[in-house]
Amino acid sequence: MTTSDKDGQGTAAEIVVVGSLHYDITVDAPDRPRKGETVTGRAWAPAFGGKGGNQAAAAQAQGVPTAMVGAVGDDDFGRRLLAGLDRAGVDRAAVAILPGTGSGMSVAIFDDDGDYGAVIVSGANLAIAPGQIPDARLGQARVLILQNEIPEAVNATVAARAKALGLTTILNAAPARPFATDLPDHVDILVVNAIEAEMLGGGAVASLADAATAAAALGARFGLAVVTAGGDGVAMAGPGADPVALPGLPVTVVSTHGAGDMFVGTLAGRLARGEPPADALRAANEAAARLVATPADERAAL
């Protein structure tokens, strides 16, 4: 295993993202295929992706120095992913380059309604080591972002270190899965969508009111919980915090792809800048709304 030589040992970052990097292939089609069906698509394009990479880029876009901890293969996809981090201005000194291992990738099919379905192949993301960023660098940050596209054991180890060092840890529990470690004990802010909230015990979410109820239930376990409910809006609640429920902003949806990652990265960036959680939530909600209304050819792509 080697690490990127970009910026030597890396620079001080206020946000550290430990997570996935995927080289995305996006397909534009009238609909997503059913089992056994072949659908004729209109176009395809490559894009920088992975929840970790997307969230790091979104956080850096808030003007907050952000470092990525992840892994890519020593292949063309990996080189393109590293270039994507460079373009976003994200410190990638703690991104491992793994010889003989394929980089993570995904295929996402977008339909005429702006929704999508995707398949990911984790590849190098399964080989991330929790010690890739030393305590000396991790301790300089204010916020740690984690997601569920890498092994939970890695998340749990890094989150425990971050808690001991005084960081605020945000877990975007996507995709949802049962917890097999003590990771929840080290999480300060949980961010989930409607499906993930229900899978984690927050109850069914079909409205903003449901999202508020789910946030209150999950906040009792995680300290502060944020539940997004698509176009209906987003709710936040937790012990000692004033509950917040923001309605969705009226926009014309072009594509929902990446909206959750934009939300999480923006939320983290605003929190790292010292903004109150309610203000950070509002900024994140607005950033996600702008993204879903932005045509794909105007988004950053590889």
VOGU-3710 file (C-alpha; in Angstrom, 3 decimals, decimal comma):
1> mttsdkdgqg> 0,000/0,000/0,000  1,229/3,471/-0,852  -0,303/6,836/-0,085  -0,637/9,802/-2,358  2,373/12,101/-2,419  0,153/15,119/-3,034  1,131/17,833/-0,514  3,629/15,544/1,201  2,260/14,654/4,631  -0,863/16,726/4,061
11> taaeivvvgs> -1,952/20,073/5,427  -4,061/20,979/8,455  -7,711/20,263/7,711  -10,776/21,369/9,663  -12,847/18,525/8,227  -11,687/14,946/7,724  -13,740/12,584/5,583  -13,109/8,858/5,902  -15,025/7,111/3,178  -15,556/5,823/-0,306
21> lhyditvdap> -14,285/6,912/-3,696  -16,150/5,577/-6,738  -15,644/6,231/-10,403  -19,231/6,638/-11,537  -20,675/5,748/-14,912  -23,978/7,580/-15,312  -26,554/6,482/-17,873  -29,442/8,614/-19,128  -32,478/6,500/-20,035  -36,271/6,917/-20,227
31> drprkgetvt> -36,738/4,432/-17,391  -34,815/1,959/-15,282  -34,982/-1,652/-16,445  -37,089/-4,222/-14,669  -35,752/-7,714/-14,057  -34,898/-9,295/-17,403  -35,619/-6,089/-19,356  -33,253/-4,199/-21,652  -33,830/-0,454/-21,945  -32,233/1,671/-24,654
41> grawapafgg> -30,410/4,599/-23,128  -29,713/7,999/-24,627  -26,267/8,858/-23,282  -23,649/7,977/-20,713  -20,911/9,917/-18,947  -18,193/9,330/-16,350  -18,249/11,258/-13,067  -16,280/11,610/-9,853  -18,162/9,889/-7,060  -18,398/7,828/-3,931
51> kggnqaaaaq> -20,215/9,235/-0,922  -16,919/10,039/0,760  -15,451/11,850/-2,206  -18,643/13,769/-2,930  -19,032/14,864/0,681  -15,398/15,950/0,875  -15,793/18,054/-2,268  -18,996/19,624/-0,905  -17,337/20,461/2,409  -14,306/21,973/0,680
61> aqgvptamvg> -16,681/24,078/-1,459  -17,813/25,765/1,765  -14,330/27,227/2,052  -13,318/24,831/4,817  -9,997/22,936/4,396  -10,956/19,287/3,986  -8,901/16,095/3,912  -9,936/12,766/2,389  -8,994/9,390/3,851  -9,738/6,577/1,414
71> avgdddfgrr> -8,257/4,148/-1,078  -8,074/3,704/-4,834  -6,462/1,132/-7,062  -3,352/1,685/-9,134  -5,492/1,923/-12,270  -6,997/4,475/-14,624  -10,129/4,875/-12,501  -7,956/5,548/-9,461  -5,921/8,187/-11,258  -9,106/9,932/-12,371
81> llagldragv> -10,476/9,859/-8,837  -7,290/11,436/-7,475  -7,531/14,102/-10,169  -11,120/14,767/-9,083  -9,993/15,377/-5,512  -7,299/17,718/-6,781  -9,796/19,733/-8,803  -12,032/20,045/-5,759  -9,100/21,265/-3,669  -9,376/18,355/-1,233
91> draavailpg> -6,196/17,221/0,543  -5,590/13,613/-0,555  -2,326/12,868/1,256  -4,126/10,141/3,254  -5,620/8,415/0,212  -3,957/5,018/-0,263  -3,047/3,729/-3,726  -3,307/-0,070/-3,760  -1,408/-2,029/-6,420  -3,297/-5,005/-7,801
101> tgsgmsvaif> -6,656/-3,798/-6,496  -9,416/-2,294/-8,607  -10,770/1,120/-7,699  -14,340/1,423/-6,518  -16,888/2,172/-9,213  -20,613/2,439/-9,784  -23,179/2,461/-12,553  -26,190/4,735/-12,052  -29,221/4,828/-14,366  -31,255/8,046/-14,374
111> dddgdygavi> -34,851/8,064/-15,586  -37,109/10,787/-16,962  -38,428/11,592/-13,470  -34,943/12,505/-12,254  -34,704/9,450/-10,020  -32,014/6,814/-10,312  -30,917/3,329/-9,377  -27,280/2,354/-8,926  -24,954/-0,599/-8,457  -21,612/-0,085/-6,702
121> vsganlaiap> -18,500/-2,250/-6,722  -16,500/-1,354/-3,624  -13,057/-2,515/-4,729  -10,278/-0,636/-2,939  -12,748/0,987/-0,539  -12,900/-2,273/1,421  -9,170/-2,039/2,131  -9,106/1,365/3,854  -7,025/1,226/7,042  -8,142/3,315/10,049
131> gqipdarlgq> -4,538/4,342/10,734  -4,055/6,030/7,352  -4,435/9,397/9,071  -2,413/9,747/12,295  -3,800/11,297/15,477  -1,539/14,311/14,981  -3,464/15,225/11,810  -6,887/13,983/12,856  -6,675/16,021/16,046  -6,244/19,244/14,072
141> arvlilqnei> -9,744/18,892/12,618  -13,072/19,957/14,066  -15,426/17,611/12,230  -15,199/13,987/11,071  -17,555/12,677/8,369  -18,274/8,957/7,964  -20,634/6,941/5,724  -21,583/3,288/5,300  -19,851/2,565/1,998  -16,735/1,348/3,827
151> peavnatvaa> -16,345/-1,357/6,522  -18,039/-0,486/9,809  -14,992/-1,595/11,781  -12,984/1,193/10,129  -15,678/3,741/10,940  -15,880/2,592/14,553  -12,125/2,776/15,106  -11,746/6,230/13,560  -14,851/7,545/15,366  -13,488/6,376/18,716
161> rakalgltti> -10,218/8,163/18,011  -12,072/11,300/16,942  -14,155/11,304/20,132  -11,028/11,063/22,260  -9,533/13,969/20,296  -12,626/16,149/20,720  -13,994/16,145/17,160  -17,664/16,253/16,208  -18,474/13,080/14,270  -21,186/13,024/11,622
171> lnaaparpfa> -22,357/9,621/10,417  -24,307/9,485/7,178  -25,697/5,973/7,686  -26,134/5,297/3,981  -26,720/2,692/2,849  -28,475/1,621/6,058  -27,288/-1,535/7,824  -27,541/-2,961/11,341  -24,752/-1,863/13,659  -22,296/-4,604/14,580
181> tdlpdhvdil> -19,862/-2,433/16,573  -19,964/0,351/19,156  -19,961/2,970/16,375  -23,224/4,627/17,604  -21,522/5,407/20,922  -19,051/7,674/19,123  -21,455/9,496/16,785  -22,560/13,059/17,557  -24,808/13,682/14,542  -26,675/11,067/12,519
191> vvnaieaeml> -27,863/11,979/9,015  -30,286/9,631/7,232  -32,982/9,734/4,571  -36,519/8,402/4,990  -35,680/4,792/4,146  -32,592/4,730/6,352  -34,481/6,341/9,238  -37,112/3,607/9,120  -34,486/0,846/8,912  -32,752/2,240/12,006
201> gggavaslad> -35,946/2,282/14,049  -37,258/5,793/13,490  -40,568/4,639/12,010  -42,026/5,123/8,558  -41,339/8,538/7,003  -43,842/9,773/4,430  -44,025/13,476/5,379  -42,126/16,253/7,105  -44,066/15,531/10,293  -42,946/11,897/10,107
211> aataaaalga> -39,360/13,054/9,604  -39,599/15,175/12,748  -40,908/12,192/14,724  -38,131/9,970/13,383  -35,484/12,583/14,175  -36,678/12,778/17,774  -36,589/8,994/18,139  -33,133/8,621/16,595  -31,773/11,699/18,341  -32,374/10,020/21,682
221> rfglavvtag> -29,791/7,428/20,644  -27,301/9,510/18,670  -27,389/12,920/20,360  -28,617/14,778/17,285  -30,414/13,265/14,306  -31,192/14,757/10,914  -33,815/13,057/8,744  -34,262/14,150/5,150  -37,619/13,507/3,518  -36,892/14,330/-0,117
231> gdgvamagpg> -39,063/17,101/-1,490  -41,021/17,306/1,767  -38,060/18,794/3,630  -35,751/17,934/6,520  -36,076/17,662/10,296  -33,543/17,738/13,124  -33,956/16,834/16,789  -32,035/15,618/19,793  -31,798/15,930/23,582  -31,087/19,499/24,578
241> adpvalpglp> -31,597/20,843/21,061  -34,549/22,803/19,756  -36,286/20,693/17,088  -36,192/22,103/13,566  -38,385/21,185/10,590  -37,691/22,866/7,254  -40,044/22,374/4,304  -38,612/21,422/0,949  -37,732/24,272/-1,375  -39,745/24,570/-4,605
251> vtvvsthgag> -37,391/23,624/-7,449  -37,688/21,804/-10,757  -35,994/18,462/-10,195  -33,481/17,518/-12,880  -31,697/14,767/-10,949  -31,625/13,742/-7,283  -28,215/12,078/-7,671  -25,704/13,431/-5,166  -28,209/15,566/-3,260  -27,632/13,712/-0,004
261> dmfvgtlagr> -23,866/14,076/-0,285  -24,146/17,789/-1,025  -26,370/18,102/2,042  -23,936/16,285/4,351  -20,834/18,078/3,079  -22,478/21,486/3,360  -23,812/20,724/6,840  -20,345/19,690/8,001  -18,723/22,710/6,411  -21,078/25,141/8,099
271> largeppada> -20,708/23,417/11,475  -16,920/23,523/11,144  -17,219/27,265/10,521  -18,968/27,587/13,876  -22,533/28,120/12,664  -25,398/26,967/14,918  -26,889/23,607/13,868  -30,174/25,199/12,736  -28,362/27,636/10,449  -26,116/24,875/9,105
281> lraaneaaar> -29,196/22,745/8,426  -30,850/25,552/6,467  -27,738/26,095/4,337  -27,469/22,363/3,643  -31,132/22,175/2,644  -30,654/25,056/0,199  -27,464/23,575/-1,287  -29,158/20,209/-1,909  -32,120/21,935/-3,560  -29,823/23,851/-5,909
291> lvatpadera> -28,056/20,643/-6,872  -31,182/18,678/-7,802  -32,195/21,547/-10,096  -28,802/21,630/-11,853  -28,420/19,803/-15,205  -25,833/17,025/-15,241  -23,660/18,786/-17,828  -23,222/21,706/-15,438  -21,973/19,500/-12,607  -18,308/18,712/-12,134
301> al> -17,396/15,554/-14,047  -14,246/13,595/-14,862
//
